[in-house]
Amino acid sequence: MSDEAIYVPITVSQKFFSLSWQTLYRAVARDEIRIHKRAGKSFLKVSEVCDWIEGREPSDD
């Protein structure tokens, strides 16, 4: 598997993570995860959200 980070658009986050966008934005507001913006779109880094769900400190991959 590639070592590249995987990002998903926040618009599909509910399907991908089974979490509402409101839950994710609250986590962003608490600095628990970050939104990455590029070309006018918002993305979530899959590894950061997985770490947050599992209660781990974010990994630097």
C-alpha distance matrix in Angstrom:
0.0 3.8 6.6 8.8 10.9 11.5 15.2 17.4 21.1 23.5 25.4 22.9 22.2 24.7 22.9 19.4 20.6 24.0 25.7 28.4 28.3 31.3 29.6 26.8 29.5 31.4 28.5 28.2 32.0 31.7 29.1 26.6 23.9 23.9 24.1 22.7 24.9 24.4 26.8 28.8 25.9 24.7 21.1 19.7 16.6 14.7 14.1 17.8 19.1 17.3 18.8 22.1 22.2 21.6 24.2 22.1 22.6 20.0 17.3 17.2 13.6
3.8 0.0 3.8 5.4 8.3 9.6 13.3 16.1 19.6 22.2 24.3 22.2 21.6 24.5 23.1 19.6 20.8 24.4 25.8 28.1 27.5 30.5 29.0 25.9 28.2 30.3 27.4 26.7 30.4 30.3 27.4 25.3 22.4 22.0 22.0 20.2 22.2 21.5 23.9 26.1 23.6 22.6 19.1 18.0 14.8 13.8 13.3 16.7 18.5 17.3 18.6 21.7 22.4 22.1 24.3 22.0 21.8 18.9 16.1 15.2 11.4
6.6 3.8 0.0 3.8 6.5 9.1 12.7 16.0 19.4 21.7 24.3 22.6 21.5 24.6 23.7 20.1 20.7 24.5 25.3 27.6 26.7 29.5 27.8 24.6 26.7 28.6 25.5 24.6 28.2 27.9 24.8 22.9 20.1 19.7 20.2 18.4 20.8 20.4 23.2 25.4 23.0 21.6 18.1 16.7 13.2 12.8 11.5 14.5 16.9 16.0 16.5 19.7 21.0 20.6 22.2 19.6 19.0 16.0 12.9 11.7 7.9
8.8 5.4 3.8 0.0 3.8 6.4 9.7 13.1 16.3 18.8 21.3 20.0 19.2 22.6 21.9 18.4 19.3 23.1 23.7 25.6 24.4 27.2 26.0 22.5 24.3 26.6 23.7 22.5 26.1 26.3 23.1 21.5 18.4 17.4 17.4 15.2 17.3 16.7 19.5 21.7 19.4 18.2 14.9 14.0 10.8 11.1 10.7 13.4 15.6 15.5 16.4 19.1 20.5 20.8 22.4 20.0 19.1 15.7 13.2 11.6 8.0
10.9 8.3 6.5 3.8 0.0 3.8 6.6 10.2 13.4 15.5 18.3 17.1 16.0 19.4 19.2 15.6 16.3 20.1 20.3 22.1 20.8 23.6 22.2 18.8 20.6 22.8 20.0 18.8 22.4 22.6 19.6 18.0 14.7 13.8 13.8 12.1 14.5 14.6 17.7 19.4 16.8 15.2 11.7 10.4 7.1 7.7 7.6 9.9 12.1 12.4 13.4 15.8 17.3 18.0 19.4 17.3 16.4 12.8 11.0 9.8 6.7
11.5 9.6 9.1 6.4 3.8 0.0 3.8 6.9 10.4 12.7 15.2 13.6 12.8 16.2 15.6 12.2 13.4 17.1 17.6 19.4 18.2 21.3 20.2 16.9 19.0 21.5 19.0 18.0 21.8 22.4 19.8 18.0 14.5 13.6 13.0 11.6 13.8 13.9 16.6 18.0 14.9 13.3 9.7 8.5 6.0 5.8 7.5 9.9 11.0 11.5 13.5 15.4 16.2 17.5 19.4 18.0 17.6 14.2 13.1 12.7 10.0
15.2 13.3 12.7 9.7 6.6 3.8 0.0 3.8 6.8 9.2 11.8 10.8 10.1 13.8 13.8 10.9 12.1 15.6 15.6 16.8 15.1 18.3 17.7 14.2 15.9 18.8 16.7 15.4 19.1 20.2 17.8 16.4 12.7 11.3 9.9 8.7 10.6 11.1 13.8 14.6 11.4 9.6 5.9 5.4 4.4 5.6 8.5 9.6 10.0 11.7 13.9 14.8 15.8 17.8 19.4 18.5 18.0 14.5 14.3 14.0 12.1
17.4 16.1 16.0 13.1 10.2 6.9 3.8 0.0 3.8 6.3 8.3 7.1 6.9 10.5 10.5 8.1 9.9 13.0 13.2 14.0 12.4 15.9 15.8 12.7 14.5 17.6 16.2 15.1 18.7 20.2 18.5 17.0 13.4 12.2 10.2 9.8 11.1 11.8 13.8 13.9 10.2 8.5 5.3 5.4 6.6 6.9 10.5 11.3 10.4 12.3 15.1 15.3 15.6 18.2 20.0 19.8 19.8 16.6 17.0 17.2 15.6
21.1 19.6 19.4 16.3 13.4 10.4 6.8 3.8 0.0 3.8 5.3 5.7 6.6 10.1 10.7 9.6 11.4 13.7 13.3 13.0 10.8 14.3 15.0 12.1 13.1 16.6 15.9 14.5 17.7 19.8 18.5 17.6 14.1 12.4 9.5 9.3 9.5 10.2 11.7 11.0 7.2 5.8 4.3 6.3 9.0 10.0 13.7 13.6 12.4 14.9 17.5 17.1 17.5 20.5 22.0 22.1 21.9 18.8 19.7 19.7 18.5
23.5 22.2 21.7 18.8 15.5 12.7 9.2 6.3 3.8 0.0 3.8 5.4 4.9 8.0 9.9 9.4 10.1 11.9 10.6 9.7 7.1 10.5 11.5 8.7 9.5 13.1 12.9 11.8 14.7 17.0 16.2 15.4 12.2 11.0 8.2 9.5 10.1 12.0 13.6 11.9 8.3 5.8 5.2 6.1 9.7 10.6 14.0 13.1 11.3 14.3 16.7 15.4 15.7 19.1 20.3 20.9 20.8 18.1 19.8 20.3 19.7
25.4 24.3 24.3 21.3 18.3 15.2 11.8 8.3 5.3 3.8 0.0 3.8 5.7 7.5 8.9 9.7 11.3 12.2 11.3 9.9 7.7 11.3 13.0 11.1 11.8 15.3 15.8 14.9 17.4 20.0 19.6 18.9 15.9 14.7 11.8 12.8 12.6 13.8 14.5 12.6 9.1 8.0 8.4 9.8 13.1 13.6 17.2 16.7 14.5 17.1 19.9 18.6 18.3 21.8 23.3 24.2 24.4 21.8 23.3 23.9 23.0
22.9 22.2 22.6 20.0 17.1 13.6 10.8 7.1 5.7 5.4 3.8 0.0 3.8 5.5 5.6 6.3 8.6 9.7 10.0 9.6 8.8 12.7 13.5 11.7 13.5 16.7 16.6 16.3 19.2 21.2 20.7 19.3 16.3 15.8 13.4 14.4 14.8 15.8 16.8 15.5 11.8 10.5 9.5 9.9 12.5 11.9 15.7 15.8 13.4 15.3 18.5 17.7 16.8 20.0 22.1 23.0 23.7 21.2 22.4 23.3 22.1
22.2 21.6 21.5 19.2 16.0 12.8 10.1 6.9 6.6 4.9 5.7 3.8 0.0 3.8 5.5 4.9 5.6 7.2 6.9 7.3 6.8 10.5 10.4 8.5 11.0 13.7 13.2 13.5 16.5 18.1 17.7 15.9 13.2 13.2 11.6 13.3 14.6 16.3 18.0 16.7 12.9 10.5 8.9 7.9 10.5 9.6 13.1 12.8 10.0 12.0 15.1 14.0 13.1 16.5 18.4 19.5 20.2 18.0 19.6 20.9 20.0
24.7 24.5 24.6 22.6 19.4 16.2 13.8 10.5 10.1 8.0 7.5 5.5 3.8 0.0 3.8 5.5 5.5 4.8 4.8 5.1 6.4 9.7 9.6 9.2 11.8 14.0 14.1 15.1 17.7 19.1 19.4 17.5 15.3 16.0 14.7 16.8 18.0 19.8 21.3 19.6 16.0 13.7 12.5 11.5 13.9 12.5 15.7 15.4 12.0 13.5 16.6 15.2 13.5 16.9 18.9 20.7 21.9 20.2 22.1 23.8 23.1
22.9 23.1 23.7 21.9 19.2 15.6 13.8 10.5 10.7 9.9 8.9 5.6 5.5 3.8 0.0 3.8 5.9 5.4 7.6 8.7 10.1 13.5 13.3 12.7 15.5 17.7 17.4 18.3 21.2 22.4 22.4 20.3 17.9 18.5 17.0 18.5 19.7 21.0 22.2 21.0 17.3 15.5 13.9 13.0 14.8 12.8 16.1 16.7 13.5 14.2 17.8 17.0 15.0 17.9 20.6 22.1 23.6 21.7 23.0 24.7 23.5
19.4 19.6 20.1 18.4 15.6 12.2 10.9 8.1 9.6 9.4 9.7 6.3 4.9 5.5 3.8 0.0 3.8 5.9 8.0 10.1 11.0 14.4 13.5 12.1 15.2 17.4 16.4 17.2 20.4 21.3 20.8 18.4 15.7 16.4 15.3 16.6 18.2 19.5 21.2 20.5 16.7 14.6 12.1 10.6 11.7 9.3 12.5 13.5 10.6 11.0 14.7 14.5 12.8 15.4 18.2 19.2 20.7 18.6 19.6 21.2 19.9
20.6 20.8 20.7 19.3 16.3 13.4 12.1 9.9 11.4 10.1 11.3 8.6 5.6 5.5 5.9 3.8 0.0 3.8 5.3 8.4 9.8 12.6 10.8 9.8 13.3 14.9 13.6 15.0 18.2 18.6 18.3 15.6 13.5 15.0 14.7 16.6 18.8 20.7 22.9 21.9 18.1 15.4 12.9 10.5 11.4 8.9 11.4 11.7 8.3 8.6 12.1 11.4 9.3 12.2 14.8 16.2 17.9 16.4 17.9 20.1 19.3
24.0 24.4 24.5 23.1 20.1 17.1 15.6 13.0 13.7 11.9 12.2 9.7 7.2 4.8 5.4 5.9 3.8 0.0 3.8 6.8 9.5 11.8 10.3 10.5 14.0 15.1 14.6 16.5 19.1 19.6 20.1 17.5 15.9 17.6 17.2 19.5 21.3 23.4 25.2 23.8 20.1 17.5 15.7 13.6 15.0 12.7 15.0 15.1 11.4 11.6 14.8 13.6 10.9 13.8 16.3 18.5 20.5 19.4 21.2 23.6 23.0
25.7 25.8 25.3 23.7 20.3 17.6 15.6 13.2 13.3 10.6 11.3 10.0 6.9 4.8 7.6 8.0 5.3 3.8 0.0 3.8 6.5 8.2 6.5 7.1 10.4 11.4 11.2 13.3 15.6 16.2 17.0 14.7 13.4 15.2 14.9 17.7 19.6 22.1 24.1 22.3 18.8 15.9 14.5 12.4 14.3 12.8 15.0 14.0 10.3 11.5 14.1 12.0 9.9 13.4 15.1 17.5 19.1 18.1 20.5 22.8 22.7
28.4 28.1 27.6 25.6 22.1 19.4 16.8 14.0 13.0 9.7 9.9 9.6 7.3 5.1 8.7 10.1 8.4 6.8 3.8 0.0 3.8 5.2 5.3 6.6 8.8 10.1 11.1 12.7 14.5 15.9 17.1 15.5 14.2 15.4 14.5 17.5 18.8 21.4 23.0 20.7 17.5 14.8 14.3 13.0 15.7 14.9 17.4 16.1 12.6 14.6 16.9 14.4 13.0 16.7 17.8 20.2 21.3 20.2 22.8 24.7 24.8
28.3 27.5 26.7 24.4 20.8 18.2 15.1 12.4 10.8 7.1 7.7 8.8 6.8 6.4 10.1 11.0 9.8 9.5 6.5 3.8 0.0 3.8 5.4 5.0 6.1 8.6 9.8 10.4 12.2 14.3 15.2 14.2 12.5 12.9 11.5 14.4 15.4 18.1 19.7 17.2 14.2 11.5 11.6 10.8 14.1 14.2 16.9 15.1 12.2 15.0 17.1 14.5 14.0 17.8 18.6 20.4 20.9 19.4 22.0 23.4 23.6
31.3 30.5 29.5 27.2 23.6 21.3 18.3 15.9 14.3 10.5 11.3 12.7 10.5 9.7 13.5 14.4 12.6 11.8 8.2 5.2 3.8 0.0 3.8 5.4 5.1 6.2 8.7 9.7 10.4 12.5 14.2 13.7 13.0 13.7 12.9 16.3 17.4 20.5 22.1 19.4 16.8 13.9 14.4 13.5 16.6 16.9 19.1 16.8 13.9 16.7 18.2 15.1 14.7 18.5 18.6 20.8 21.2 20.2 23.2 24.8 25.6
29.6 29.0 27.8 26.0 22.2 20.2 17.7 15.8 15.0 11.5 13.0 13.5 10.4 9.6 13.3 13.5 10.8 10.3 6.5 5.3 5.4 3.8 0.0 3.8 5.5 5.2 6.4 8.8 9.9 10.8 12.6 11.3 11.0 12.8 12.9 16.5 18.3 21.5 23.7 21.3 18.5 15.2 14.8 12.9 15.3 15.2 16.8 14.4 11.4 13.8 15.0 11.7 11.2 14.9 14.9 17.4 18.1 17.5 20.6 22.7 23.6
26.8 25.9 24.6 22.5 18.8 16.9 14.2 12.7 12.1 8.7 11.1 11.7 8.5 9.2 12.7 12.1 9.8 10.5 7.1 6.6 5.0 5.4 3.8 0.0 3.8 5.4 5.1 6.3 8.7 9.9 10.6 9.2 7.9 9.2 9.3 12.8 14.8 18.0 20.5 18.4 15.5 11.9 11.2 9.2 11.8 12.1 13.9 11.4 8.7 11.8 13.0 10.1 10.4 14.1 14.2 15.9 16.2 14.9 17.8 19.5 20.3
29.5 28.2 26.7 24.3 20.6 19.0 15.9 14.5 13.1 9.5 11.8 13.5 11.0 11.8 15.5 15.2 13.3 14.0 10.4 8.8 6.1 5.1 5.5 3.8 0.0 3.8 5.3 4.8 6.1 8.7 9.7 9.8 8.7 9.0 8.6 12.3 13.8 17.2 19.4 16.9 14.6 11.2 11.7 10.6 13.5 14.8 16.5 13.6 11.6 15.1 15.8 12.8 13.7 17.3 16.9 18.3 17.9 16.6 19.7 20.9 21.9
31.4 30.3 28.6 26.6 22.8 21.5 18.8 17.6 16.6 13.1 15.3 16.7 13.7 14.0 17.7 17.4 14.9 15.1 11.4 10.1 8.6 6.2 5.2 5.4 3.8 0.0 3.8 5.3 5.0 6.3 8.7 8.7 9.3 10.7 11.4 15.2 17.0 20.7 23.0 20.5 18.4 14.9 15.1 13.4 15.8 16.7 17.8 14.6 12.6 15.7 15.8 12.3 13.2 16.5 15.4 17.4 17.1 16.6 20.0 21.7 23.2
28.5 27.4 25.5 23.7 20.0 19.0 16.7 16.2 15.9 12.9 15.8 16.6 13.2 14.1 17.4 16.4 13.6 14.6 11.2 11.1 9.8 8.7 6.4 5.1 5.3 3.8 0.0 3.8 5.4 5.1 6.3 5.2 5.9 8.3 10.0 13.7 16.3 19.9 22.7 20.8 18.3 14.6 14.0 11.6 13.2 14.0 14.5 11.2 9.5 12.5 12.2 8.7 10.3 13.4 12.1 13.7 13.4 12.8 16.3 18.1 19.8
28.2 26.7 24.6 22.5 18.8 18.0 15.4 15.1 14.5 11.8 14.9 16.3 13.5 15.1 18.3 17.2 15.0 16.5 13.3 12.7 10.4 9.7 8.8 6.3 4.8 5.3 3.8 0.0 3.8 5.4 5.0 5.7 5.1 5.6 7.0 10.7 13.0 16.7 19.6 17.7 15.6 12.0 11.9 10.1 12.1 13.9 14.6 11.1 10.3 13.9 13.6 10.7 12.9 15.9 14.7 15.5 14.3 13.0 16.2 17.2 18.8
32.0 30.4 28.2 26.1 22.4 21.8 19.1 18.7 17.7 14.7 17.4 19.2 16.5 17.7 21.2 20.4 18.2 19.1 15.6 14.5 12.2 10.4 9.9 8.7 6.1 5.0 5.4 3.8 0.0 3.8 5.5 7.6 8.4 8.8 10.1 13.6 15.4 19.1 21.7 19.4 17.9 14.6 15.1 13.8 15.9 17.7 18.3 14.7 13.9 17.3 16.7 13.5 15.6 18.5 16.7 17.8 16.5 15.7 19.1 20.1 22.1
31.7 30.3 27.9 26.3 22.6 22.4 20.2 20.2 19.8 17.0 20.0 21.2 18.1 19.1 22.4 21.3 18.6 19.6 16.2 15.9 14.3 12.5 10.8 9.9 8.7 6.3 5.1 5.4 3.8 0.0 3.9 5.5 7.9 9.7 12.1 15.4 17.9 21.6 24.5 22.6 20.8 17.3 17.1 15.1 16.4 17.8 17.7 13.9 13.4 16.3 14.9 11.7 14.1 16.4 14.1 15.1 13.8 13.9 17.5 18.9 21.3
29.1 27.4 24.8 23.1 19.6 19.8 17.8 18.5 18.5 16.2 19.6 20.7 17.7 19.4 22.4 20.8 18.3 20.1 17.0 17.1 15.2 14.2 12.6 10.6 9.7 8.7 6.3 5.0 5.5 3.9 0.0 3.8 5.6 6.8 9.9 12.8 15.6 19.2 22.4 20.9 19.3 15.8 15.2 13.1 13.9 15.8 15.3 11.5 11.9 14.9 13.3 10.7 13.8 15.8 13.6 13.7 11.7 11.1 14.5 15.4 17.9
26.6 25.3 22.9 21.5 18.0 18.0 16.4 17.0 17.6 15.4 18.9 19.3 15.9 17.5 20.3 18.4 15.6 17.5 14.7 15.5 14.2 13.7 11.3 9.2 9.8 8.7 5.2 5.7 7.6 5.5 3.8 0.0 3.8 7.0 10.3 13.3 16.5 20.0 23.3 22.1 19.8 16.1 14.8 11.9 12.2 13.3 12.5 8.8 8.9 11.4 9.7 6.9 10.1 12.1 10.0 10.3 8.9 8.5 12.2 13.9 16.2
23.9 22.4 20.1 18.4 14.7 14.5 12.7 13.4 14.1 12.2 15.9 16.3 13.2 15.3 17.9 15.7 13.5 15.9 13.4 14.2 12.5 13.0 11.0 7.9 8.7 9.3 5.9 5.1 8.4 7.9 5.6 3.8 0.0 3.8 7.0 9.8 13.2 16.5 19.9 18.9 16.4 12.7 11.1 8.2 8.6 10.2 10.0 6.3 6.6 9.9 9.1 7.0 10.1 12.5 11.5 11.3 10.0 8.1 11.1 12.4 14.1
23.9 22.0 19.7 17.4 13.8 13.6 11.3 12.2 12.4 11.0 14.7 15.8 13.2 16.0 18.5 16.4 15.0 17.6 15.2 15.4 12.9 13.7 12.8 9.2 9.0 10.7 8.3 5.6 8.8 9.7 6.8 7.0 3.8 0.0 3.8 6.3 9.6 13.0 16.4 15.5 13.4 9.9 8.7 6.8 7.8 10.6 11.1 7.8 8.7 12.3 12.0 10.6 13.4 15.9 15.1 14.6 12.8 10.2 12.5 12.6 13.9
24.1 22.0 20.2 17.4 13.8 13.0 9.9 10.2 9.5 8.2 11.8 13.4 11.6 14.7 17.0 15.3 14.7 17.2 14.9 14.5 11.5 12.9 12.9 9.3 8.6 11.4 10.0 7.0 10.1 12.1 9.9 10.3 7.0 3.8 0.0 3.8 6.4 9.9 13.1 11.9 9.7 6.2 5.7 5.4 7.8 10.9 12.5 10.0 10.2 13.9 14.5 13.2 15.4 18.2 18.1 17.8 16.2 13.4 15.2 15.0 15.6
22.7 20.2 18.4 15.2 12.1 11.6 8.7 9.8 9.3 9.5 12.8 14.4 13.3 16.8 18.5 16.6 16.6 19.5 17.7 17.5 14.4 16.3 16.5 12.8 12.3 15.2 13.7 10.7 13.6 15.4 12.8 13.3 9.8 6.3 3.8 0.0 3.8 6.7 10.3 10.1 8.3 5.7 5.1 6.2 7.6 11.3 12.9 11.2 12.2 15.5 16.2 15.7 18.0 20.5 20.5 19.6 17.8 14.5 15.5 14.5 14.5
24.9 22.2 20.8 17.3 14.5 13.8 10.6 11.1 9.5 10.1 12.6 14.8 14.6 18.0 19.7 18.2 18.8 21.3 19.6 18.8 15.4 17.4 18.3 14.8 13.8 17.0 16.3 13.0 15.4 17.9 15.6 16.5 13.2 9.6 6.4 3.8 0.0 3.8 6.9 6.5 5.5 4.6 6.1 8.9 10.8 14.3 16.3 14.8 15.6 18.9 19.8 19.2 21.3 24.0 24.1 23.4 21.6 18.3 19.2 17.9 17.7
24.4 21.5 20.4 16.7 14.6 13.9 11.1 11.8 10.2 12.0 13.8 15.8 16.3 19.8 21.0 19.5 20.7 23.4 22.1 21.4 18.1 20.5 21.5 18.0 17.2 20.7 19.9 16.7 19.1 21.6 19.2 20.0 16.5 13.0 9.9 6.7 3.8 0.0 3.8 5.5 5.4 6.7 7.8 11.1 12.5 15.8 18.0 17.2 18.1 21.1 22.3 22.1 24.0 26.5 27.0 26.0 24.3 20.8 21.1 19.4 18.6
26.8 23.9 23.2 19.5 17.7 16.6 13.8 13.8 11.7 13.6 14.5 16.8 18.0 21.3 22.2 21.2 22.9 25.2 24.1 23.0 19.7 22.1 23.7 20.5 19.4 23.0 22.7 19.6 21.7 24.5 22.4 23.3 19.9 16.4 13.1 10.3 6.9 3.8 0.0 3.8 5.6 8.6 10.5 14.1 15.8 18.8 21.3 20.7 21.3 24.3 25.7 25.4 27.1 29.8 30.4 29.6 28.0 24.5 24.9 23.2 22.2
28.8 26.1 25.4 21.7 19.4 18.0 14.6 13.9 11.0 11.9 12.6 15.5 16.7 19.6 21.0 20.5 21.9 23.8 22.3 20.7 17.2 19.4 21.3 18.4 16.9 20.5 20.8 17.7 19.4 22.6 20.9 22.1 18.9 15.5 11.9 10.1 6.5 5.5 3.8 0.0 3.8 6.9 10.0 13.6 16.1 19.0 21.7 20.6 20.7 24.0 25.5 24.6 26.1 29.2 29.6 29.3 27.8 24.5 25.5 24.2 23.6
25.9 23.6 23.0 19.4 16.8 14.9 11.4 10.2 7.2 8.3 9.1 11.8 12.9 16.0 17.3 16.7 18.1 20.1 18.8 17.5 14.2 16.8 18.5 15.5 14.6 18.4 18.3 15.6 17.9 20.8 19.3 19.8 16.4 13.4 9.7 8.3 5.5 5.4 5.6 3.8 0.0 3.8 6.6 10.3 13.1 15.6 18.6 17.7 17.4 20.6 22.4 21.6 22.8 25.9 26.6 26.4 25.3 22.1 23.0 22.1 21.4
24.7 22.6 21.6 18.2 15.2 13.3 9.6 8.5 5.8 5.8 8.0 10.5 10.5 13.7 15.5 14.6 15.4 17.5 15.9 14.8 11.5 13.9 15.2 11.9 11.2 14.9 14.6 12.0 14.6 17.3 15.8 16.1 12.7 9.9 6.2 5.7 4.6 6.7 8.6 6.9 3.8 0.0 3.8 7.0 10.2 12.8 15.7 14.4 13.9 17.3 18.9 17.9 19.3 22.4 22.9 22.9 21.8 18.7 20.0 19.5 19.1
21.1 19.1 18.1 14.9 11.7 9.7 5.9 5.3 4.3 5.2 8.4 9.5 8.9 12.5 13.9 12.1 12.9 15.7 14.5 14.3 11.6 14.4 14.8 11.2 11.7 15.1 14.0 11.9 15.1 17.1 15.2 14.8 11.1 8.7 5.7 5.1 6.1 7.8 10.5 10.0 6.6 3.8 0.0 3.8 6.6 9.2 12.1 11.2 11.0 14.1 15.9 15.4 16.7 19.5 20.4 20.1 19.2 15.9 16.9 16.6 15.8
19.7 18.0 16.7 14.0 10.4 8.5 5.4 5.4 6.3 6.1 9.8 9.9 7.9 11.5 13.0 10.6 10.5 13.6 12.4 13.0 10.8 13.5 12.9 9.2 10.6 13.4 11.6 10.1 13.8 15.1 13.1 11.9 8.2 6.8 5.4 6.2 8.9 11.1 14.1 13.6 10.3 7.0 3.8 0.0 3.8 6.1 8.8 7.7 7.2 10.4 12.1 11.7 13.0 15.8 16.7 16.4 15.7 12.6 13.9 14.1 13.6
16.6 14.8 13.2 10.8 7.1 6.0 4.4 6.6 9.0 9.7 13.1 12.5 10.5 13.9 14.8 11.7 11.4 15.0 14.3 15.7 14.1 16.6 15.3 11.8 13.5 15.8 13.2 12.1 15.9 16.4 13.9 12.2 8.6 7.8 7.8 7.6 10.8 12.5 15.8 16.1 13.1 10.2 6.6 3.8 0.0 3.8 5.6 5.4 6.5 8.8 10.2 10.9 12.5 14.5 15.5 14.5 13.7 10.3 10.7 10.9 10.0
14.7 13.8 12.8 11.1 7.7 5.8 5.6 6.9 10.0 10.6 13.6 11.9 9.6 12.5 12.8 9.3 8.9 12.7 12.8 14.9 14.2 16.9 15.2 12.1 14.8 16.7 14.0 13.9 17.7 17.8 15.8 13.3 10.2 10.6 10.9 11.3 14.3 15.8 18.8 19.0 15.6 12.8 9.2 6.1 3.8 0.0 3.8 5.5 5.3 6.1 8.6 9.9 10.5 12.2 14.1 13.4 13.6 10.6 10.9 12.0 10.7
14.1 13.3 11.5 10.7 7.6 7.5 8.5 10.5 13.7 14.0 17.2 15.7 13.1 15.7 16.1 12.5 11.4 15.0 15.0 17.4 16.9 19.1 16.8 13.9 16.5 17.8 14.5 14.6 18.3 17.7 15.3 12.5 10.0 11.1 12.5 12.9 16.3 18.0 21.3 21.7 18.6 15.7 12.1 8.8 5.6 3.8 0.0 3.8 5.5 5.1 6.1 8.5 9.8 10.5 12.0 10.5 10.6 7.6 7.3 9.0 8.0
17.8 16.7 14.5 13.4 9.9 9.9 9.6 11.3 13.6 13.1 16.7 15.8 12.8 15.4 16.7 13.5 11.7 15.1 14.0 16.1 15.1 16.8 14.4 11.4 13.6 14.6 11.2 11.1 14.7 13.9 11.5 8.8 6.3 7.8 10.0 11.2 14.8 17.2 20.7 20.6 17.7 14.4 11.2 7.7 5.4 5.5 3.8 0.0 3.8 5.5 5.1 6.2 8.7 9.9 10.4 9.1 8.5 5.4 6.9 8.7 9.2
19.1 18.5 16.9 15.6 12.1 11.0 10.0 10.4 12.4 11.3 14.5 13.4 10.0 12.0 13.5 10.6 8.3 11.4 10.3 12.6 12.2 13.9 11.4 8.7 11.6 12.6 9.5 10.3 13.9 13.4 11.9 8.9 6.6 8.7 10.2 12.2 15.6 18.1 21.3 20.7 17.4 13.9 11.0 7.2 6.5 5.3 5.5 3.8 0.0 3.8 5.4 5.0 6.1 8.5 9.7 9.8 10.3 8.3 10.3 12.5 12.7
17.3 17.3 16.0 15.5 12.4 11.5 11.7 12.3 14.9 14.3 17.1 15.3 12.0 13.5 14.2 11.0 8.6 11.6 11.5 14.6 15.0 16.7 13.8 11.8 15.1 15.7 12.5 13.9 17.3 16.3 14.9 11.4 9.9 12.3 13.9 15.5 18.9 21.1 24.3 24.0 20.6 17.3 14.1 10.4 8.8 6.1 5.1 5.5 3.8 0.0 3.8 5.4 5.1 6.1 8.5 8.4 10.1 8.6 9.9 12.7 12.6
18.8 18.6 16.5 16.4 13.4 13.5 13.9 15.1 17.5 16.7 19.9 18.5 15.1 16.6 17.8 14.7 12.1 14.8 14.1 16.9 17.1 18.2 15.0 13.0 15.8 15.8 12.2 13.6 16.7 14.9 13.3 9.7 9.1 12.0 14.5 16.2 19.8 22.3 25.7 25.5 22.4 18.9 15.9 12.1 10.2 8.6 6.1 5.1 5.4 3.8 0.0 3.8 5.5 5.2 6.0 4.9 6.3 5.6 7.4 10.8 11.6
22.1 21.7 19.7 19.1 15.8 15.4 14.8 15.3 17.1 15.4 18.6 17.7 14.0 15.2 17.0 14.5 11.4 13.6 12.0 14.4 14.5 15.1 11.7 10.1 12.8 12.3 8.7 10.7 13.5 11.7 10.7 6.9 7.0 10.6 13.2 15.7 19.2 22.1 25.4 24.6 21.6 17.9 15.4 11.7 10.9 9.9 8.5 6.2 5.0 5.4 3.8 0.0 3.8 5.4 5.0 5.9 7.1 7.0 10.0 13.1 14.4
22.2 22.4 21.0 20.5 17.3 16.2 15.8 15.6 17.5 15.7 18.3 16.8 13.1 13.5 15.0 12.8 9.3 10.9 9.9 13.0 14.0 14.7 11.2 10.4 13.7 13.2 10.3 12.9 15.6 14.1 13.8 10.1 10.1 13.4 15.4 18.0 21.3 24.0 27.1 26.1 22.8 19.3 16.7 13.0 12.5 10.5 9.8 8.7 6.1 5.1 5.5 3.8 0.0 3.8 5.5 7.8 10.2 10.4 12.8 16.1 16.8
21.6 22.1 20.6 20.8 18.0 17.5 17.8 18.2 20.5 19.1 21.8 20.0 16.5 16.9 17.9 15.4 12.2 13.8 13.4 16.7 17.8 18.5 14.9 14.1 17.3 16.5 13.4 15.9 18.5 16.4 15.8 12.1 12.5 15.9 18.2 20.5 24.0 26.5 29.8 29.2 25.9 22.4 19.5 15.8 14.5 12.2 10.5 9.9 8.5 6.1 5.2 5.4 3.8 0.0 3.8 5.7 9.1 10.1 12.0 15.6 16.5
24.2 24.3 22.2 22.4 19.4 19.4 19.4 20.0 22.0 20.3 23.3 22.1 18.4 18.9 20.6 18.2 14.8 16.3 15.1 17.8 18.6 18.6 14.9 14.2 16.9 15.4 12.1 14.7 16.7 14.1 13.6 10.0 11.5 15.1 18.1 20.5 24.1 27.0 30.4 29.6 26.6 22.9 20.4 16.7 15.5 14.1 12.0 10.4 9.7 8.5 6.0 5.0 5.5 3.8 0.0 3.8 6.8 9.0 11.6 15.2 16.9
22.1 22.0 19.6 20.0 17.3 18.0 18.5 19.8 22.1 20.9 24.2 23.0 19.5 20.7 22.1 19.2 16.2 18.5 17.5 20.2 20.4 20.8 17.4 15.9 18.3 17.4 13.7 15.5 17.8 15.1 13.7 10.3 11.3 14.6 17.8 19.6 23.4 26.0 29.6 29.3 26.4 22.9 20.1 16.4 14.5 13.4 10.5 9.1 9.8 8.4 4.9 5.9 7.8 5.7 3.8 0.0 3.8 6.2 8.3 11.9 13.8
22.6 21.8 19.0 19.1 16.4 17.6 18.0 19.8 21.9 20.8 24.4 23.7 20.2 21.9 23.6 20.7 17.9 20.5 19.1 21.3 20.9 21.2 18.1 16.2 17.9 17.1 13.4 14.3 16.5 13.8 11.7 8.9 10.0 12.8 16.2 17.8 21.6 24.3 28.0 27.8 25.3 21.8 19.2 15.7 13.7 13.6 10.6 8.5 10.3 10.1 6.3 7.1 10.2 9.1 6.8 3.8 0.0 3.8 6.3 9.5 12.1
20.0 18.9 16.0 15.7 12.8 14.2 14.5 16.6 18.8 18.1 21.8 21.2 18.0 20.2 21.7 18.6 16.4 19.4 18.1 20.2 19.4 20.2 17.5 14.9 16.6 16.6 12.8 13.0 15.7 13.9 11.1 8.5 8.1 10.2 13.4 14.5 18.3 20.8 24.5 24.5 22.1 18.7 15.9 12.6 10.3 10.6 7.6 5.4 8.3 8.6 5.6 7.0 10.4 10.1 9.0 6.2 3.8 0.0 3.8 6.6 9.0
17.3 16.1 12.9 13.2 11.0 13.1 14.3 17.0 19.7 19.8 23.3 22.4 19.6 22.1 23.0 19.6 17.9 21.2 20.5 22.8 22.0 23.2 20.6 17.8 19.7 20.0 16.3 16.2 19.1 17.5 14.5 12.2 11.1 12.5 15.2 15.5 19.2 21.1 24.9 25.5 23.0 20.0 16.9 13.9 10.7 10.9 7.3 6.9 10.3 9.9 7.4 10.0 12.8 12.0 11.6 8.3 6.3 3.8 0.0 3.8 5.8
17.2 15.2 11.7 11.6 9.8 12.7 14.0 17.2 19.7 20.3 23.9 23.3 20.9 23.8 24.7 21.2 20.1 23.6 22.8 24.7 23.4 24.8 22.7 19.5 20.9 21.7 18.1 17.2 20.1 18.9 15.4 13.9 12.4 12.6 15.0 14.5 17.9 19.4 23.2 24.2 22.1 19.5 16.6 14.1 10.9 12.0 9.0 8.7 12.5 12.7 10.8 13.1 16.1 15.6 15.2 11.9 9.5 6.6 3.8 0.0 3.8
13.6 11.4 7.9 8.0 6.7 10.0 12.1 15.6 18.5 19.7 23.0 22.1 20.0 23.1 23.5 19.9 19.3 23.0 22.7 24.8 23.6 25.6 23.6 20.3 21.9 23.2 19.8 18.8 22.1 21.3 17.9 16.2 14.1 13.9 15.6 14.5 17.7 18.6 22.2 23.6 21.4 19.1 15.8 13.6 10.0 10.7 8.0 9.2 12.7 12.6 11.6 14.4 16.8 16.5 16.9 13.8 12.1 9.0 5.8 3.8 0.0
